[in-house]
Every structure is written in C-alpha cells, then in structure tokens.
Amino acid sequence: MPEDMMHGALEDITKAVGNTPIVRLNRVTKGLAPGVEVYVKCEYLNPGGSHKDRLAWNLLRRAEEAGLKPGGTIVEATSGNTGASLAMLAALRGYKCVFVMPDKMSQEKVSNLRAFGAKVVMCPTAVDADDPRSYYKVSRRIADETPDSFYANQYHNPANPEAHYLWTGPEIWKQTKGDFDVFAAGLGTGGTVSGTGKFLKEKMPDVTILGVDPVGSLYYDFVKTGRITKPFSYKVEGIGEDFFPTTMNLKILDDIVRVDDKECFLMTRDMTRLEGLFVGGSGGAAVAGAIKWAKNKKGPLKILVFLCDAGQKYVSKIFNDDWMRENGFLEEEPGLGTVADVLHMRGKRKIVTASSSAKVKAVIETLKQLGISQLPVVDKGKLRGVVGEIDLLRHLVAGGAKASTSTIASLVESDYATVTPDTKLELLQNVLADARAAIVMESDSVVGIVTKIDLIEYLSTKSVEVVAVAKPKKVKAKSEKQKSKADKSTRATTKAAKSKA
Ligand SMILES: Cc1ncc(COP(=O)(O)O)c(C=O)c1O
C-alpha cells in the first residue's frame, strides 16, 4: 500500500473483493433434524455483485501474463455477473468490453453492464449451444473479428476454476478451519464447485461436495445415470447448462440434487423476508437444494451453501408478484396442473421398466401386451435410458432373424428428459416438443413416464371438465356428450396407463 494513503483505506475497489461473511440460517431451515445446520457464504456482497469478481481477477491476471495490454477489448458470453465483474476491472485498467447475453436475462443485468460503458449484444435463449445464434457462438465470432481482443471464455478457461482453487477454497478454509461437513453450490460453468471443491477435498478428504442443478439442465441426469438427456429451458439464471463446459469437473461432486424454478424462487423470497439475505435466484436454488438434500439427514451436520449474487438484479422478476403469478410460481395460480396430476389421472399402478439385459423379444412382448410404445430402462434401481418400438424396429431390420434374441443393452436411448412430479404442465409441453418422453423421477427412482399423448389426454379431459363447470345449464346436452367423450378418453387413458405403469 502507498505510504501516503489514508489510514484504513483500500487502494482500489478490487481490494474489497473476497473475505465475504459466512452466516447461519435460522428460520428457513425449520423442519430439519436437530443438529443439522445450514450456513451461507455471502458472495453476493462482493463489490461487483457476485463471486465472479474472483473469476474476473484471475481471468485478467492470466490474460495480462499472456500479453494482453490495456486499450484492448474484453469479449465474453455472460449471463451478467461475469460481465459486471469484468466491467468493473476493465474500468480500472482501461479496457473496452463487449458482452453477449441470452435474452432471458433480467433487464437490470443488461442496464448494469451498460452503466459501466460496456456494449451488450442479446441472443436468443431457446437455441442449441451449437446454433450460430447462441450466445456462446456469437461471442466467439465477435472476439475473432475484433482486433486486440481477449475472449474471456469462462466456460473453457482453466483460469476460472483456478480462481476458486487459489482464492475461494483457501478463504473458506481460513474462515472455518474446516468446521463443516458439506459444501453446496449451484452448478454453472462449474468454476466454483470444481476449484473450491478441489481445494477443500485436499484439506478435508471427507467433505461432501453437493451440486445443485435446476430441472431442465443436463448435469443432474449425467451425474446420476451417465446419460446426456434432453435439456429444456427454465427461468432461474446463472445455473444449469445445456452443454458441458470444460471448466466443470463433475467428478468432484459427491452428490447432486435438483430444484425446479418454483422451489428456487420461493426460497429466494424467503431468504430475503425471513433471513434478511437479499440474494438472487441461484442463491435461493442452492439453499432450497441443500435443505431438500438434508431433509432425511441426522445431526450433527453442518452445511455451507454458496450464495452467488444479490437480489437487486431480480426485483422485476423474482421479487415482483405479477411476474411470479404470470409464471405460475405463486400458490394462488393453479395453472394447468403438474406432472403429478397426469400420473394421478391414470390411478395407482406400478411403473413397468425393463433392465438392459432383457431380451429384445421379451421387451417387444411387454410393449405389445401393455399397448405402449416405450419403456424406461432401469438397472439395479438406476435409470439407464429408454427403449422404444422405433429402436427395436431399427434393430430388427438391421439385424435379421437372430436380432430378437439379443439384449436391448445397445438400444437404450437418451432422447428423453427427466422431470419431477412437481413439474408444471406448461413446462412439460416444451419438454415433450423436443424429447420423446418425460421420465418422472422422485428421489432418484423412476415413478412414471409421460408422453405427448398422455398430456393431450389429460388436457382434453381437463378442458371438458372446465367447460362443464363453466356452463352447466345452457350446454347441458353438449356437456353430456362431452362427458361421455371424457369418459371414453378416461377409459382410453386408463387402458394406456395400465400399460405404462
Ligand atoms: C447468479 C449465478 N449463480 C451461480 C453461478 C454458477 O457459478 P459457476 O459458474 O462458478 O458454476 C453463476 C455463473 O454464471 C451465476 O451467475
């Protein structure tokens, strides 16, 4: 520090990054077993607004070591936070910034970046990562076309996990002396879990690293089953991916838990209103996931949860009742219903599955008997994938007479998505637009399978009920007709359902 500086002052704002407090949660944890405690690391109190301040410091440090000079342009694909942290550093060191964002990001995040003088380019969220319009591809192209540019590339830059290995991990170790059992964090680029997790495991080999993933992201299914299933869109920002960044080391995880948007957002609001912690959606997600995971655990158990960013950027969304209601996240809006309602309509039946060692012939027989077109494949309680009539048909055509005596192991496919009983039907329709089936999971067990026709049957039955309730007198005759149609539809469903389950 220069000698003539004011006593107690910091040299510049970057020196205020880190040393974020660890705080105990006291109210949202009610219901956990005695001795199960949840603590949070308040990264949202960093000056740039998130844990990405640490990442920006290391990205730029490494780039400057490799020859980057002030005056150049930093280009990055960012959901907002990395941009904010890079913009803060760029302002201090004399760089220009261009940030490329998916269009689901909150307006506050965009304005925040523009406030620092950065240029922001928006890209569609609902396109594959490989699509030339995706924010990953657009940012790469801009970096290639801009002279004296540095593509920060947080999804593939080893300086990302390194930032957390060199800084976040040691800081947590110093603050806690290792007095906790579980480190839980949301999974985005993976920088946080991979870097912090690596450091903590070196110091505390018995620590549990718990990843929290939103429903719709690729990570959960891949960790649980090794399969790359169909990702689908969700609202929580900053966590979950539809591709595998090289900055993510999934092997560091001891367990993974997933949460849906509603769980994330209700917990985010509770964190603010019950604990006084004004966090963003991924913080609510991480706490909701950690609490869900801890539900059946006994004390003593200390869980440390990483809170990435702050609530200010989400006041027009998570903290706005109209937005929450419009999206069906508040209780008073029933919406179309949930996956549990579709399963319920079919009545209670055991789900029928096949093991990957089952013979092609036997599976064909099961499909035929039950009148269904596909089955989940489960080995020793673990979901492996799905096998459907189209896979069996291709196999038989290609393999000739003996094909029916082989096992289905090589025919197990991944083009399904996994959902939970709480998944909203508004979301399920998007899921089924892309995936052949949605497999319903509860606590890692398969509890059902839902296809397009199930959803159609459920919704058509429901819409008949709504009409009948809304206009009972005037359309009495029609209602009867519809009722009989509905009955037929229910019967059809029951028939199909018998099969499916
Ligand atoms: C709000 C928020 N939460 C969580 C994460 C995930 O952190 P990481 O990329 O280190 O996995 C991010 C990353 O973009 C984020 O912006």
The ligand as an SDF file (V2000), in Angstrom:
LIG
                    3D

 16 16  0  0  0  0  0  0  0  0999 V2000
  -26.0640  -15.9780  -10.3960 C   0  0  0  0  0  0  0  0  0  0  0  0
  -25.1040  -17.1190  -10.6110 C   0  0  0  0  0  0  0  0  0  0  0  0
  -25.1800  -18.1680   -9.7940 N   0  0  0  0  0  0  0  0  0  0  0  0
  -24.3650  -19.2310   -9.9600 C   0  0  0  0  0  0  0  0  0  0  0  0
  -23.4550  -19.3000  -10.9810 C   0  0  0  0  0  0  0  0  0  0  0  0
  -22.6290  -20.5400  -11.1510 C   0  0  0  0  0  0  0  0  0  0  0  0
  -21.2920  -20.3920  -10.7730 O   0  0  0  0  0  0  0  0  0  0  0  0
  -20.1720  -21.1720  -11.5760 P   0  0  0  0  0  0  0  0  0  0  0  0
  -20.1480  -20.6290  -12.9600 O   0  0  0  0  0  0  0  0  0  0  0  0
  -18.9170  -20.8970  -10.8230 O   0  0  0  0  0  0  0  0  0  0  0  0
  -20.5360  -22.6250  -11.5760 O   0  0  0  0  0  0  0  0  0  0  0  0
  -23.3530  -18.2160  -11.8590 C   0  0  0  0  0  0  0  0  0  0  0  0
  -22.4370  -18.2600  -13.0010 C   0  0  0  0  0  0  0  0  0  0  0  0
  -22.6380  -17.6340  -14.0120 O   0  0  0  0  0  0  0  0  0  0  0  0
  -24.1860  -17.0860  -11.6560 C   0  0  0  0  0  0  0  0  0  0  0  0
  -24.1390  -16.0110  -12.4650 O   0  0  0  0  0  0  0  0  0  0  0  0
  1  2  1  0
  2  3  1  0
  2 15  2  0
  3  4  2  0
  4  5  1  0
  5  6  1  0
  5 12  2  0
  6  7  1  0
  7  8  1  0
  8  9  2  0
  8 10  1  0
  8 11  1  0
 12 13  1  0
 12 15  1  0
 13 14  2  0
 15 16  1  0
M  END
$$$$
